[in-house]
Amino acid sequence: MPKPLISILTPFKNTSEFLPECLNSILQQTYEHWELLIVDDHSTDHSYAIVNEFAQKDPRIKLFKNSGSGIINALRLSFEECSGTYITRMDSDDIMHPKKLEFMLNDLQKHGRKHIALGLVKYFSETGIGDGYAKYESWLNDLTSKGNNYNEIYKECVIPSPCWMIHKEDLKACKAFYPNRYPEDYDLTFRFYKNNIKCIPCNKILHYWRDYSTRASRTDSNYAENHFLELKLFYFLKLNYNDSRPLVIWGAGQKGKTIAKLLQKNNISFIWICDNPKKIGKHIYDVELHNFEYLKSLQNPQSIITVANSKEQKVIKSYFKSIEMQPMNDYFFFC
């Protein structure tokens, strides 16, 4: 029986310093029946020449130039040109574990369609990993090890963009890379959730995620915080919001204010609560802030939590538990 082909989709732009290590990690995969669709997004360094040299030596590497601009257009091109039964992404500055493709394919073949294979990730950097990235890695890997990634989908992107694999037909059913919404990886994650694509638990580190100061997620305006909040609210209103229930915002910091403005823009009324005595009773955007205990007086509310402090989040979770409210139904952490 012939082995299934895996298509690896990789956009790149000005990553000449990291491309050889990335490409070699793909060439060293224990599973060898793959094709790499790698798209140059208008690099101005030697990146194209580096990839072209690799492509001349291995016909599995198929090099293209982005006819449009940006990572979404590059991903669309690579997807349109791919021939694989299974699809995965790879970032041009990262490194694959040697058995990444093998392990992911085995998981998908075991569990079948409507599943997505995942892996644990490990950040690395020449200058060291900051506390924020270390916490994100730990949080993300904890979700992935249990396969319950969607349980906290409104907090942050719960599927790492370069560490998943899915059947091509399932990716098509989720509209692949065709919606023109950033952050594109988070948007695709929401569409996996919407289409009930089940996450396969994994406890192996399969991807090494490089961090550095000029990486796109740090410098590209498409990955700014306001885009994340807009995307979260967009999908919350489509997938989890029940307009027959009172909607509550908990928290009046910057994120709470952003959500409030977005709701008003969408003509959606809400109740605003917080536990800051300096803000209780005041009006922001013509909405009065109530003490959080006001929640108990509401009939079957849904709450968006915009409080980021981890200690305060634990207190809030305990409070919801004490009043018998459930996560991802009655309350949703947006940070």
N, C-alpha and C positions, 0 to 999 in steps of 0.2 A: 504494500500500500504506500503510495507516494506521501512524502512528508508535506504538511501544509506550509505555504509560503507566508512569512511574516513581513509586512511592510513597515519600515521605520521612517517616520516623517520628521525631518529636521530642517527648520529654517536657520540661517546664520547671517550675522552681520558684524564684521570687524572683530572676529574672535580668533585671529591668526595665532595668537599666543597659546590658545588652548585646543585648537582643532586637531593637531596630531595625536594628542593623548586621548581625546574623545573618539576619533576614528579608529585608533588602535584598539580601544576597548570594545568596539563593535566587531572588528576583525577577529578578535580573540574569543568571541562567543562560542560556547560549546555546541549550541544549536546553530548550524551553518546555513540553513535554507531560508535566507532572508534577502531582502532588497532594501537599499537605503535610498530614499528619495530626498535629496538634500538641495535646498533652494537658497541661492545667494540673494539677500535682500539689499542690494545696492551697496556692497562693501566698498570701502575706500582704502583698505589696507591690502595685504597679500593673501587674504582668506581664500578667494576664488582659486588662485594659483595652487595653494596648498591642497585644497579638495580635488582639483583637477588632476594633480599628480597621483593622488590615491586612486581616483577613478580610472586613470589610464592603466593601472595595475590590477584592478579588480572590477569586473563587469557588473557586480552586484551593486556598485555605487553609481547612482544615476544623478548627475549634476544638472541643475537648472538655474536660470536667472528669473527672479521675480518680475513678472510683467506689470504688476501693480506695485503697491508700496505697503510695507508693514507686515507684521507676523501673520495676521489673519489671511491676507492674500497669498502669502507664501505657503501657508498650510493648505489652503484650498487647492493651489497648484499641485502640491505634492500628493494630496489625496486623489485628485482627478487623474494623476499619472500612475497611481499605484495599482498593483495586480494581486496583492496578498489577500488571503482569506482572513487573516488577523492583522490588526492595526495597532501600532504603538507610536508614541512620540519620543523624541530625544532632543535635549538641548545641546548645542554645539560646544558648550564650555564645560560640560559635565562628563562623568565617567560611569560606565556600566559595570556592575559585577559580572564576572565571566559567565555565570550561569543565569543571568537575568532572563534572557529570552526563553531558555529551557524551562525554568521554574514557572514563568508566567503562562507559557503555552500548556504545560502539564495541568495547571490549575483550571484553565479554560476548558480543556478537553475533558477534565473530570466533572466539571459542574455544568457545562453546556451553555446554550444561548441564554441571553438576558442576564449574563453575569459579566463583571469586569474584574480582571486580575490586577492586583496591586502588590506593592512591596514597601518595605521600610526604607527610609531615606537617611542619609548621613551628610550633614553639612561639613565642608572643609574650606579652609582659607589660609593663605600665607600669613595673614595678619591676625588670625584668631577669629573665633565665632562670638558675636555679641550675645548678650543675655536674651534679647528678644528672639533671635533666630534659634537659640538653644531651646527656649521654651516652646516655640512653634514646632520644632522637630520632635520634641518629647510628646507634645499634645497630639500631633498628627500620627506618630507611630503608635501611640496608645490606641487611637481609634482604629487604625489599620490592622493591628494585631488581633482585634476582636471583630473586625468587619462591620462595625456599627458607625461608619464614617458619617452617614447622613444625620445622625442624632444631634450633631452640632454644626450643621451646614451653614447656619446664618452667622456663626461666629467668624469664620475664616474659610478659605478654600480647603476642603477636606480631602481632595484627591490631588496629589502632586502632579503637575502638568507633564513631567517627563518620566513618570513611573506608573503607567497603567497599560493594559492591553485589552482589546475588546474585539469581538467578531465584527467583520466589516459591515454586515447587514444590520447589526445592532447600532453601530455608529451612524449608519445612514438613517435609521429610524429616529435617531436623536438629532438629525439635521447636521451632523458633522461640524464643519467649520463655516457654515454659511450665514448664520446670524452675524451681523456686523457690530457686535457688542464687546466692549472691553470691561474688565480683564477677561480675555477669551478663555482662559483655562477655568476660571470660576464659573463663567457662563455655561461652559460645556458640562461642568460638574452638576449644576442645577438641572440641566437637561437630562443627565443620567438619572438623577433623583426623580424628575418628573416622569420619566419613562420606566420607572421601577427596575432599573438595572442594578442587580444585587452585587454588593461588594464581597469579594472572596477574602476571608481573613488571611493574613500572611505575617509571619514572625521572622522573616529573613531580610537583612539589609541588601537590597538589590540595586540601589542607585546612590551615587556619590554626587552631591549637589554642591557646586562650587559657588562661593560667595566672594564678591570683590566690588570695589567702589563704583565701577562703571557698568555693572550688570543692568540689564533693561528694567528689571523690576524695581531698581533703585532710582533710575534716571528718567524713564519714559513717563510722560504725563498721563498716559492711559492707565497707569497703575497707581495713581494718586488715591488717597483715602476716600475722597468724595465719590469716585467711580465705584468703589466697593460698596459703599452705603446705598447708592442709587440702584445697583444691581441686586443687592439683598432685598430692598423694599420692592423692587419690580417683581421678583419671584415670590416673595411672601404674599403679595396681593393676588398673584395668580394661583398659588398652590396651597396656601395654608390659611389665608384670611377668610373669616366668616363674617360677612357684613351684617348678619343678624345679631352679632354679639358686640358689646361695647369694646372699643379699642383703646388701649392704655399705653402711654409711653412712661417708662420708669427711668428717670435720670434726666437732668437738665444741663449737662455739660455740652461740649461742642458737638458730640455725636447725636445727643438727644435733640439739640436745636436743629441740626441738619435734617434728621428724620421728621421733626415737626414741620419744617418748611416744605419738605417733599410731600407730606401728607396734605398740607394745605393747598399745595399746587395741584394735587389730585382731587381736591374737594372732598376729602375724607375727614370727618370729624373725629376727635380723639379726646381722651381725658389724660391729664398730665400729672404724674405723681413723683415725689422724690423724698429723701430723708434728710435733706439739708435745711435746717431751721432758718437759715438766712434767705432761702428762696421760697419757702412755703408761704402761701398767701399772696405772693407777687404774681404779676402777669407778664408773660413773654409771648410775643406775637399775638397779643390779645387773648391768651389762654391762661387761666388761673392754675397755679401749681398747688396741688393738695398734698397732705401728708400721705405716705404710702399706705397707712391703715385705711384710707378711703377706699382702697381696693375691695375690702370686705363688704362694703355697702352696694357694690355693683352686682348686677345679675349676670353671671356666667361670662366674665370678661376674657379678652385675649390681651396679653401684655407683651410689648417689645421692650427688652431690657437693654439700655445703652450705658450701663455702668461697667467700666472696664477693670476696675481694681479687683484682683483675684480674691482677696479676703472678703470684700463686700459681696462679691458674687456668691461665695459660699453661704453667707448670711441670707442672701436673697433666695437661694435655692432652698435653704432650711425653712424660710418663711412660707414659700409656696407649698412645700411638703406639709407644713403644719395646717394649711388651709385646703389640703387635698387637691392641689392643682398639679397637672402633669406637664413635663417638658414636651415641646413640639406639638402641643395641642392647646394648652392654656397659656404657656409663656415661651418666649423665644429670645435667646441671648444673641444680640447683634454685635457683640464685641467680646 
